[in-house]
Amino acid sequence: MAGLMVTRAVTVRAIVTEQLKKELIEELQGMADETQRRIDQMDFEARRYLAELQRTNLTQAMAVRKQIEAEKSKQEGAKKDILERISDVEKLELGSEFPRMTLEGAVEIAQGDNLYDKLARAEILIKDGVVVEIRNA
């Protein structure tokens, strides 16, 4: 009897190296910089828009200011979270394993297979982008 191909989650874990830490920090710093650019742009546009709006409708300007401040606060919170993640990455112990991403992989199931074993989460262990080990294949 023919089998059936199904997908399952495959976790990619990376062995922490100086190179991985550098890549993660650069990625996160880029995200923090982009968030700061959005905050700065929001401030610039808000000042210009609110100055114009205050001349015509002070009540609406106050409401818009509150909305802008709420969004700015949300963006600042996101930036703070990113900076905390950078700090966490800096503390990663060299040689430890770090969950990098999750992929989907195909597995064949056939009559008589233990479905739970077949669908169990597989892992790929990498070091600086090179596959070191495949677990629960």
Stockholm file with secondary structure:
# STOCKHOLM 1.0

chainA/1-137         MAGLMVTRAVTVRAIVTEQLKKELIEELQGMADETQRRIDQMDFEARRYLAELQRTNLTQAMAVRKQIEAEKSKQEGAKKDILERISDVEKLELGSEFPRMTLEGAVEIAQGDNLYDKLARAEILIKDGVVVEIRNA
#=GR chainA/1-137 SS CCCEEEEEEEEEEEECCHHHHHHHHHHHHHHHHHHHHHHHHHHHHHHHHHHHHHHHCHHHHHHHHHHHHHHHHHHHHHHHHHHHHHHHHHTCCTTCEEEEEEEEEEEEECTTCCHHHHHSCEEEEEETTEEEEEECC
#=GC SS_cons         CCCEEEEEEEEEEEECCHHHHHHHHHHHHHHHHHHHHHHHHHHHHHHHHHHHHHHHCHHHHHHHHHHHHHHHHHHHHHHHHHHHHHHHHHTCCTTCEEEEEEEEEEEEECTTCCHHHHHSCEEEEEETTEEEEEECC
//
